[in-house]
Every structure is written in C-alpha cells, then in structure tokens.
Amino acid sequence: MKKILLMAGLVLVSAGAAACTNFIVGKKASVDGSVFVTYNADSYGAFMPLYHYTAAKHQAGDMRKVYEWDTNKYLGEIAEAPETWNVIGNSNEWQVTIGETTFGGRHEMADSTGIVDYGSLIYITLQRAKTAREALQIMTSLVEQYGYYSEGETFSVADKDEAWMLEMMGCGPDREKSKERTVWVAVRIPDDAIAAHANQSRITKFLDGRYVQVKIKDLQKKYPVNGKKAVPNLMVCSDNVVSYARTMGWFDGKDADFSYNAAYAEPDFSGRRYCEARVWSFFNRFSDDFSAYVPYAAGIEKGAKEMPLWIIPNKKVGMQDLRDAMRDHYEGTPFALDTNIGGGIYEMPYRPSPLSYKVDGVEVFNERPISTQQTAWSFISQMRSWLPREIGGCFWFGNDDGNMVAYTPMYSCITTVPKCFSGEGADDVTFSIDNAFWVCNWVSNMIYPRYSMMFPSLKEVRDSLDASYDRLQPEIEAKAKALATADERIKLLTDYSCQKGDEMISRWRQLAFFLIVKYNDMAVKPTDKNGTFERSPYGNGARVKRPGYPESYAKELLKLTGDKYKVPVEEKK
C-alpha cells in the first residue's frame, strides 16, 4: 500500500503513512516444510474485503479494463489471458502468493503513461500464474508491454516450492530517454532462509558474485526447483537495470559495485527508522544476537552496517511464530513503545498519525512498529508442496490489525468467501454489523485508548480462536485428502472456510457487546471464570471495580506534577 510525498530527487514514503510489511519463510526454514508469506496491508481510510476472482476462460480479443487499486482510477485496457485461475486474497489455486510494500524511489522514474499499477499487477498475475517463476515472467513482461503506473515497489512472490523478492520501478514517461518501461531485479530467497521488506528498497549489490544470474526463460531448464541438485542463490534482472542508472547520471562505477537501492531508492532516516527497523525486529526474533544492526535500523548513524537481505534463522519458524511477529510492537528492544508516556494512561503500544510532528518548531517522530492501527487486512499465506493443491494453500486472513484479530483459515481453492469478508453491504464509509472489517475495527477502536485495561479480554478470544483453528487443521485436511476428487475437496474446504468466517464474526460481535458492558465508564464489572457477569444477592450487577491509573502511569504523573495532587497529611492531635 502506498501514500507518497514528492520531494527533491526522491519519492519518499510519507511520514504519515509508511505502509505495509512482508515476511518470507523458505520451506527449509519452516517447522513443517511450508513456504510462508505474510502481509500487513496498511493504509488509513481504506476499506478492503477478502478479494475473490473466479476461474474463467476468455475469447481471443477479449480485453480487461484496469483500474488503479488505490484510487479506482481508470488506467486503460490490456489483453485478457485465455484462461485465468481462482484467486482468494493474495493467493491462488496453484498456491502462488504475492505481497508488496511500496518504497517510492526517485520521482522522475514514475511513468504517468503506464496502464498497470502495482495492485492491479498483483491480482492480474495471480489469475495467470501457476508458479512463482511464471509470476515473475508475467509481472515483468506486463509492465514492459503496458507501462508501470506506480512508484517503486518490493514484491514477495512465492509458491509451494520457493520464494523470491522482486523490486520494480518505472523508467519515466519519456520513451526518448528510455525505450524500456521498467528497471527491476528479483532475488531467490534461499530455502533455509527468512527475509522481510517494509517500504524501503532492500536489494543492494547483486552483480558482485553473491548470486548466479540467469534469464527468466532459462530458470526451469537450468535450475529446476525439484531437481537432483540444490538450487543456488539465483538472480534475474532487466537488461537495463544498470545502464538506465548510468544514462541518468546516478551511477558510474563497475557493474559489480552497482546497488539497486543506492541508485534508485537510497535509504534515508525515514527509510531506516520507520521501515528497516521493522525488518530488524523480525530478524531479531530469529537471531542469537542482531544488535550489530541496531545503529542501521535507528537511522541516525551515517555509514552504519546495513542489514542483509535474508538470514538463516536460529530455529525453525512455525505458524505461531509468524502470528507473534505480525503482532510485534518492538517489545523488549531498543525501539520498544512501552518506555514512555506516549501510549497514554492505558499504555497503548500504538501511536497517533502522522509519524512525525512539530513541537515548538522542533520536528519529532513516533516509532512505527509492524503492528499498526491502520492495517486494513493482514494475512499469513501457507503453501505446502506435499499436499494436493486444493488443500496445500491455506490463506490465514484477518480484516484488521494482526494484533487485534484472529487469523481465520481461508483455503486458496474455495469458490465462495464468507459473507463477512465479501464486502457486501459495506464500504469505506458504510458500517455493517455483518462485515468483518467494521466489526473488527469497532472492537479495536474501543480497545486502543484503554489498551492495558481491555486488551486481555480480546487476547483471550483471539488466542482461543487461533488455537481452535490449529487443532482443526489436521482433521479437516485429512478429511479433504480422503475424498476421491478435487471438486469434492474444494466443496469441503469452501464450506469449512465459510463456516469459520461466520463463526469468527459471530464471536467478535459477542466480544464487542461484552466489552461495552464489562468496561463501561472506565470501571470493570466482575465476571466469573466462564466470563459470565456476576450479580449481587439481590439480582443487580455486582459492585464494579475501579482500577484507577496503571501503577507505572501513576508514578509518572506524580513525578510530573510534584506536590500539586498530593493529599495533605493532617497532623495528629
């Protein structure tokens, strides 16, 4: 997702909306051999359902209208593919997943004549690709043919066997300056590695010998994913990736010294502190000691040691690890949000927008964690090579900030989505009690300002649902696997996914009503161990508890106000 601010030589991610975070886990880095891609779609004001595109066949000459994903602006038409695949969210029936984060880059590279924007590129490709490598070929050829309308973007492109990181920018609107339409590079993430990106271009040097360069068309022939030999660290790139920078006067060294982000989107303070710090926090979870990169993530020290594109984790990564990582607020790190009064009385691990603001003419900033209130939806896509493809792709979806929702299983083969995720009867400015985006946001926005008081109630429900989905997953997949045909599996998993969606929103509405009653007027109504409200011997609600300030805030308030609110000690007579 993007909101960008044009400045001098660069398009920088706006301090008010540094968006989106992606994590990537290779199949040998995960607990069970899954490839994982995660995504927080962060954009203030955006209403987003769970996207569903049905499989279809098209006639020769059929055209597809393209509307910019962010704005719904009409951009033009492209030729339709003869056959398109079923897509659920950002994953398709072949277990291909694509995520993104916007990094902006140099403003003169934006192509106002392009027809395909980054969001449309994702969903068009998902409807056409059977593998991650095919997705790379489709994405790069589409923008070369029709022009790339967006600014700089990093994409996670993965399937059941492997994952890639693709960075792409346009070549401006002037075809006399550049006959090519894009400059791009894609790096294969090693199977035993994890990677991340968060609104800052991350690919640096790639022609210095650390990767094996290959043409997209030769990938499968030279380096099959399931061949006898291990796949090396692979890289594919546009022919003009270095020459364009030379032509524009942005690079004049040896090819081996060329860095994609240094030429096209060099990290500045905001790119490091607001964006790369999120990557640091993810890597820090799976490293014995990642403190050497704190100065880089902090964004202040010039020449600080830059982070690697990927790391080998110190343990295998599982589903719960990724849930926890998507819910991260820098807890226990130098960037932790619970070390000052910015969270208010109830120690909220969120900060108001914009990220930077002025106090008496001095510009200051807030930390920007992975988990943030402007998330429209969040997912963890699980891709598994050893299962029939109808079963292998499980798209764990939440229609709000990942910390404030349960990740509900939506299998990538399903032909109908739950009504609560469909967007039916709701939009950006239309609330619906039947819509997950609005019900989940309703609950979240009750909790944000009274976080330490109310969040435990949400966490209990969230974690209970997550645990129930984990328990049921082997059972439902065993049932699906035992069925004779793909159609039977699809029907079973469609029914199951819709049932879980219906159950989730029902439980969340129940939670909303519970929160209103339990925490009314900043007091707390007592409940028993089953969550039932207690009553007095006479039938009324039991006497409320008045917890007052959390202790840490009370101490800080006393420190700031001195004797002003101290109750005088009366002398004894």
C-alpha positions in Angstrom: 0.0 0.0 0.0 1.2 3.5 -0.6 0.8 7.1 0.2 3.8 9.1 -1.1 5.3 12.5 -0.8 7.2 14.0 -3.6 10.5 15.6 -2.6 13.6 17.0 -4.4 15.2 14.0 -6.1 13.3 11.1 -4.5 9.8 9.9 -3.9 9.9 9.1 -0.2 7.4 7.2 1.8 5.4 9.8 3.7 6.0 10.0 7.4 2.2 9.9 7.8 1.7 6.6 6.0 4.8 4.5 5.8 2.8 1.4 5.0 2.9 -2.4 4.7 5.2 -5.2 6.0 6.0 -8.6 4.4 7.8 -11.6 5.8 9.1 -14.5 3.8 10.0 -18.0 5.1 11.7 -20.6 2.9 10.5 -24.2 3.0 13.6 -25.5 4.8 13.3 -22.6 7.3 9.8 -23.6 8.5 8.8 -26.1 11.0 6.8 -28.3 8.6 8.3 -27.5 5.2 5.7 -24.8 4.3 6.7 -21.7 2.4 5.2 -18.7 4.1 4.5 -15.1 3.0 2.9 -12.6 5.4 1.4 -9.2 4.7 0.0 -6.3 6.7 -1.9 -4.1 4.2 -1.6 -0.7 5.9 -3.5 2.3 4.6 -5.5 4.9 6.6 -9.1 5.0 5.5 -9.0 2.0 3.2 -11.9 -0.5 3.3 -10.8 -3.9 2.0 -12.7 -7.2 1.7 -11.2 -10.6 1.0 -10.7 -10.4 -2.8 -12.1 -13.3 -4.8 -11.6 -13.8 -8.6 -13.2 -16.9 -10.0 -11.5 -19.1 -12.6 -12.6 -18.3 -16.1 -11.9 -18.8 -19.8 -11.8 -15.9 -22.3 -12.1 -15.5 -26.0 -9.4 -14.3 -28.3 -9.5 -10.5 -28.4 -11.1 -10.1 -25.0 -9.8 -7.0 -23.2 -9.5 -6.3 -19.5 -10.1 -2.8 -18.0 -7.5 -1.8 -15.5 -8.4 0.4 -12.5 -5.7 1.7 -10.1 -6.0 -0.4 -7.0 -5.5 2.5 -4.5 -7.9 5.0 -6.2 -10.1 3.1 -8.6 -8.9 5.5 -11.3 -9.4 4.0 -14.8 -6.0 3.5 -16.5 -6.7 1.6 -19.7 -7.1 -1.9 -21.2 -4.9 -4.9 -21.6 -5.4 -8.2 -23.4 -7.1 -10.8 -21.3 -5.5 -14.2 -20.8 -7.1 -17.3 -22.5 -7.6 -18.9 -19.0 -7.5 -17.4 -15.5 -7.3 -19.1 -12.1 -9.3 -18.9 -8.9 -7.8 -16.3 -6.5 -8.6 -15.8 -2.8 -7.0 -12.8 -1.3 -3.4 -12.7 -2.4 -3.1 -16.4 -3.1 -4.4 -18.5 -6.0 -5.5 -22.1 -6.6 -1.9 -23.1 -7.6 -0.6 -21.9 -4.2 1.1 -18.8 -5.7 1.2 -15.8 -3.3 2.2 -12.2 -4.0 2.6 -9.5 -1.4 4.0 -6.0 -1.6 5.4 -2.9 0.1 5.8 0.5 -1.5 9.2 2.2 -1.2 8.7 5.1 -3.7 12.1 5.9 -5.1 13.1 8.6 -7.5 10.1 10.6 -8.6 11.3 11.0 -12.2 11.0 7.2 -12.7 7.2 7.2 -12.2 5.5 6.6 -15.5 2.3 8.5 -15.8 1.6 6.9 -19.2 1.6 3.3 -17.7 -1.5 1.2 -17.7 -0.7 -1.3 -14.9 -0.3 -0.2 -11.3 1.2 -2.3 -8.6 -2.0 -3.5 -7.1 -3.6 -4.5 -10.4 -0.3 -6.2 -11.3 -0.6 -8.5 -8.3 -4.2 -9.6 -9.0 -3.8 -9.9 -12.7 -0.7 -12.1 -12.2 -2.4 -14.3 -9.6 -5.1 -15.0 -12.1 -2.5 -16.1 -14.7 0.4 -17.8 -12.9 0.9 -21.4 -11.8 4.3 -20.9 -10.2 6.4 -18.1 -8.6 8.7 -18.2 -11.6 5.8 -17.8 -14.0 4.6 -15.0 -11.9 7.9 -13.2 -12.2 7.8 -13.6 -16.0 4.2 -12.3 -16.2 4.8 -9.3 -13.9 7.9 -8.1 -15.7 6.5 -8.7 -19.2 3.2 -7.0 -18.4 4.8 -3.8 -17.2 7.3 -3.8 -20.1 4.4 -4.1 -22.6 1.9 -1.7 -21.0 4.0 0.5 -18.7 4.2 0.6 -14.9 2.0 3.3 -13.5 3.2 3.1 -9.8 6.3 4.2 -8.0 8.9 1.8 -6.5 7.6 -1.5 -5.2 9.0 -4.6 -3.5 7.1 -7.7 -4.1 7.1 -11.1 -2.3 6.5 -13.7 -5.0 6.2 -17.3 -3.7 4.7 -20.7 -4.3 4.8 -24.1 -2.6 8.5 -24.7 -3.6 10.3 -21.3 -3.3 10.1 -17.6 -2.7 11.5 -14.6 -4.5 11.9 -10.9 -3.7 11.2 -8.6 -6.7 11.9 -4.9 -6.8 10.5 -2.8 -9.6 10.4 0.8 -10.8 9.3 2.6 -14.0 11.6 4.4 -16.4 9.6 7.6 -16.6 7.1 8.7 -19.3 9.6 9.8 -21.9 10.3 7.0 -24.3 13.1 9.0 -26.0 15.0 8.8 -22.7 14.3 5.1 -22.3 12.7 2.7 -24.7 12.4 0.3 -21.8 9.5 0.7 -19.4 10.9 -0.7 -16.2 14.1 -1.5 -14.2 13.8 -4.5 -12.0 15.7 -7.2 -10.1 14.5 -10.4 -8.4 16.5 -12.5 -6.0 15.6 -16.0 -4.9 15.4 -16.3 -1.1 17.3 -19.5 -0.1 15.1 -22.3 1.1 16.7 -22.3 4.6 16.4 -18.5 5.0 13.9 -15.9 6.1 13.5 -12.4 4.6 11.4 -9.3 5.0 10.7 -5.9 3.5 8.8 -2.9 4.8 8.6 0.2 2.5 12.3 0.5 1.8 14.1 -1.0 -1.2 16.2 -3.8 0.2 18.2 -5.2 -2.7 21.7 -3.8 -2.8 24.5 -5.4 -4.8 23.6 -8.4 -6.9 26.3 -8.5 -9.6 29.2 -8.9 -7.3 29.3 -12.7 -7.3 26.9 -13.5 -4.5 24.2 -14.6 -6.9 24.0 -16.7 -10.0 22.5 -14.6 -12.8 20.0 -16.3 -15.1 17.4 -15.3 -17.6 13.8 -15.9 -16.6 13.1 -18.2 -19.6 16.1 -20.4 -18.6 15.2 -20.8 -14.9 13.3 -24.0 -15.0 15.6 -25.6 -17.6 18.9 -24.8 -15.8 17.7 -24.8 -12.2 14.6 -26.9 -11.6 13.1 -26.4 -8.1 12.8 -30.2 -7.5 15.8 -31.3 -9.4 18.6 -33.5 -8.1 20.9 -30.6 -7.3 20.3 -27.9 -4.8 19.2 -24.6 -6.3 21.9 -21.9 -5.9 21.3 -18.3 -4.9 19.6 -17.1 -8.1 19.0 -13.6 -9.5 17.2 -12.3 -12.6 17.1 -8.7 -13.7 16.1 -6.4 -16.5 18.8 -5.9 -19.2 18.8 -2.1 -18.4 19.0 -2.3 -14.6 22.5 -0.8 -14.6 22.6 1.0 -17.9 19.5 3.1 -17.0 21.2 4.4 -13.9 24.3 5.2 -15.9 22.2 7.1 -18.5 20.5 9.1 -15.8 23.8 10.0 -14.1 23.1 8.1 -10.9 25.9 5.5 -11.2 29.3 5.5 -12.9 31.2 2.6 -11.2 31.8 -1.0 -12.1 28.7 -3.3 -12.6 29.9 -5.4 -9.6 29.6 -2.3 -7.4 26.1 -1.4 -8.5 23.4 -1.4 -5.7 19.8 -1.2 -6.7 18.6 0.8 -3.7 21.6 3.1 -3.7 20.9 4.1 -7.3 17.1 4.2 -7.2 15.9 4.5 -3.6 18.7 5.2 -1.2 17.7 4.7 2.5 17.4 7.9 4.5 16.4 8.4 8.1 12.7 7.6 7.5 13.6 4.6 5.3 15.7 3.1 8.0 13.8 4.1 11.3 10.2 3.8 10.1 10.8 0.9 7.6 14.0 -1.1 8.0 13.5 -1.2 11.8 10.5 -3.4 11.2 12.7 -5.8 9.2 15.3 -5.6 12.0 12.6 -6.6 14.6 11.6 -9.6 12.5 15.2 -10.8 12.1 15.9 -10.1 15.7 13.3 -12.7 16.7 15.3 -15.4 14.9 18.9 -14.4 15.6 21.1 -15.1 18.6 22.3 -11.5 18.5 21.2 -9.0 16.0 22.4 -5.9 18.0 25.1 -5.1 15.4 22.4 -3.7 13.1 20.6 -1.5 15.7 22.5 1.6 14.6 21.4 1.0 11.0 17.8 0.4 12.0 17.9 3.5 14.3 18.6 5.6 11.2 20.8 8.3 12.7 24.3 7.0 12.4 25.9 7.6 8.9 27.7 4.6 7.4 26.1 2.1 9.8 26.4 -1.5 8.9 23.4 -2.3 6.6 21.3 -5.4 7.2 21.5 -8.5 5.0 18.6 -9.2 2.6 17.9 -12.5 4.3 19.2 -14.5 7.3 19.4 -18.2 8.3 17.1 -18.3 11.4 18.3 -19.8 14.6 15.2 -22.1 14.8 12.6 -23.4 12.5 9.7 -20.9 12.0 6.1 -22.0 12.7 2.7 -20.6 12.3 2.5 -19.2 15.8 6.0 -17.5 15.4 4.6 -15.7 12.4 1.4 -14.6 14.2 3.6 -13.2 17.0 5.9 -11.5 14.5 2.9 -9.8 12.8 1.7 -8.6 16.2 5.0 -7.0 17.1 5.4 -3.6 18.7 9.1 -3.7 19.3 8.6 -5.3 22.7 11.9 -5.8 24.6 14.0 -4.0 22.0 15.7 -0.5 21.9 12.6 0.7 19.9 10.0 -0.5 22.5 6.9 1.7 22.8 6.3 0.9 26.5 9.2 3.0 27.8 7.5 6.4 27.8 4.1 8.1 28.3 3.3 8.2 24.5 0.9 5.3 25.0 -1.3 7.4 27.4 -2.9 6.3 30.6 -3.5 2.7 29.5 -0.1 2.1 27.9 -1.2 1.7 24.3 1.5 0.2 22.1 0.3 2.3 19.2 0.9 5.9 18.3 -1.3 8.5 16.5 -0.6 9.6 13.0 1.3 11.4 11.5 4.6 9.7 12.3 6.4 13.0 12.6 5.1 16.3 14.0 6.4 19.5 15.4 6.5 20.8 19.0 7.6 24.4 19.4 9.2 24.3 15.9 11.1 21.1 16.6 10.3 18.1 14.5 10.0 14.8 16.4 8.7 11.4 15.5 6.9 8.3 16.7 8.1 4.7 16.3 6.4 2.8 13.5 6.1 -0.9 14.6 5.0 -3.9 12.5 1.6 -4.0 14.1 -0.3 -0.7 13.5 -3.8 0.6 13.8 -4.2 1.5 10.1 -4.0 -2.1 8.9 -6.9 -2.9 6.6 -6.2 -6.6 6.5 -3.4 -8.9 7.4 -2.6 -12.4 6.1 -0.2 -15.4 6.6 -0.2 -17.4 3.4 0.9 -21.1 3.9 2.0 -23.1 0.8 2.7 -26.8 1.1 4.2 -29.0 -1.7 3.3 -32.4 -0.3 -0.4 -31.9 -0.3 -2.9 -31.9 -3.2 -3.0 -28.3 -4.4 -6.7 -27.9 -3.3 -5.5 -28.5 0.3 -1.9 -27.2 0.3 -2.7 -23.4 0.1 -4.2 -22.0 3.3 -4.6 -18.3 3.4 -4.9 -17.2 7.0 -6.8 -13.9 7.0 -7.7 -11.1 9.4 -9.7 -8.0 8.5 -7.8 -5.5 10.7 -4.5 -5.1 12.6 -3.0 -8.5 13.1 -2.6 -8.0 16.8 -6.4 -7.4 17.2 -7.8 -10.2 15.1 -7.7 -14.0 14.8 -6.1 -15.3 11.6 -9.0 -17.3 10.1 -8.3 -20.1 7.6 -9.5 -19.4 4.0 -8.2 -22.2 1.7 -7.0 -20.9 -1.7 -9.2 -23.2 -3.6 -12.5 -22.0 -2.2 -15.2 -20.9 -4.7 -17.2 -18.7 -2.2 -15.9 -16.4 0.5 -17.8 -15.9 3.8 -20.3 -13.0 3.7 -18.4 -11.2 6.5 -15.3 -11.0 4.3 -17.0 -10.3 1.0 -17.6 -6.5 1.4 -21.3 -7.0 0.7 -23.3 -4.0 2.1 -20.3 -2.1 3.4 -17.6 0.2 2.1 -15.1 2.9 3.3 -17.9 5.0 4.8 -20.7 2.4 5.3 -20.7 0.4 8.5 -22.3 -3.0 8.6 -22.8 -5.3 11.6 -22.3 -8.2 9.2 -19.0 -7.1 7.9 -15.7 -8.3 9.5 -13.8 -5.1 8.6 -16.2 -2.9 10.5 -16.9 -5.3 13.4 -13.2 -5.9 14.0 -12.4 -2.2 13.7 -15.3 -1.4 16.1 -13.7 -3.7 18.7 -10.2 -2.5 18.1 -11.2 1.1 18.4 -12.9 0.5 21.7 -9.7 -1.1 23.0 -6.9 1.2 21.6 -7.4 4.1 24.1 -7.8 1.7 27.1 -5.4 -1.0 25.9 -3.9 -2.3 29.1 -7.4 -2.5 30.7 -9.3 -4.1 27.8 -6.8 -5.9 25.6 -6.6 -9.0 27.8 -10.3 -9.7 27.0 -9.6 -9.6 23.3 -6.4 -11.6 23.5 -8.2 -14.4 25.3 -10.8 -14.6 22.5 -8.2 -14.1 19.7 -5.8 -16.8 21.0 -8.7 -19.2 21.7 -9.8 -19.0 18.0 -6.3 -19.3 16.7 -5.7 -22.4 18.9 -9.0 -23.9 17.7 -8.1 -23.4 14.0 -4.7 -25.1 14.7 -6.4 -28.1 16.3 -8.9 -28.4 13.5 -6.5 -28.0 10.6 -5.1 -31.6 10.5 -8.6 -33.0 10.9 -10.2 -31.1 8.1 -7.2 -31.6 5.8 -7.3 -35.4 6.5 -11.0 -35.4 5.5 -10.2 -33.5 2.4 -7.3 -35.7 1.4 -9.5 -38.8 1.8 -12.0 -37.6 -0.8 -11.9 -39.0 -4.3 -12.0 -35.9 -6.4 -10.7 -32.3 -6.5 -14.2 -31.0 -6.7 -15.2 -32.8 -3.5 -12.2 -31.4 -1.7 -12.9 -27.9 -2.9 -16.5 -28.1 -1.7 -15.5 -29.4 1.7 -12.9 -26.7 2.2 -15.2 -24.0 0.8 -17.9 -25.0 3.4 -15.3 -25.2 6.2 -13.7 -21.7 5.4 -17.2 -20.1 5.2 -18.2 -21.7 8.4 -15.0 -20.4 10.2 -15.6 -16.9 8.8 -19.2 -17.0 10.1 -18.1 -18.2 13.5 -15.4 -15.6 13.7 -17.6 -12.6 13.2 -20.3 -14.0 15.5 -17.7 -14.4 18.2 -16.4 -10.9 17.5 -19.8 -9.3 17.8 -20.2 -11.1 21.1 -16.9 -9.7 22.2 -18.0 -6.2 21.2 -21.1 -6.4 23.4 -19.1 -7.9 26.2 -16.6 -5.1 26.2 -19.3 -2.4 26.3 -20.8 -3.9 29.4 -17.6 -5.0 31.2 -15.6 -1.8 30.8 -18.4 0.8 30.9 -17.3 4.2 32.3 -13.7 3.1 32.9 -14.8 0.8 35.6 -14.8 -3.0 35.4 -17.8 -5.3 36.0 -16.7 -8.5 37.6 -17.1 -11.8 35.8 -16.7 -15.4 36.8 -14.2 -17.9 35.2 -16.6 -18.5 32.4 -16.9 -14.8 31.5 -20.5 -14.5 32.9 -21.2 -11.3 34.7 -21.6 -11.7 38.4 -24.7 -10.4 40.2 -25.4 -9.3 43.8 -27.6 -11.4 46.1 -30.4 -9.1 45.1 -30.2 -9.6 41.4 -28.4 -6.4 40.3 -25.0 -6.4 38.7 -22.2 -7.0 41.2 -20.4 -3.9 42.5 -17.9 -2.6 39.9 -14.2 -2.4 40.4 -12.4 0.9 39.9 -8.8 0.1 39.0 -7.7 3.7 38.5 -4.4 4.5 36.8 -2.0 1.7 36.0 0.9 1.9 38.5 3.6 3.0 36.0 1.4 5.9 34.8 0.5 6.9 38.3 4.2 7.1 39.2 5.0 9.2 36.1 2.1 11.5 36.8 3.3 12.1 40.3 6.8 12.8 39.0 5.5 15.4 36.5 3.1 17.2 38.9 5.2 17.2 42.1 3.1 18.2 45.2 0.1 19.5 43.2 -2.1 16.5 43.7 -0.7 15.1 46.9 -3.3 14.7 49.6 -2.0 16.7 52.6 -1.1 14.7 55.6 -3.0 16.0 58.6 -1.2 16.3 61.9 -2.5 14.1 64.6 -3.9 15.9 67.7 
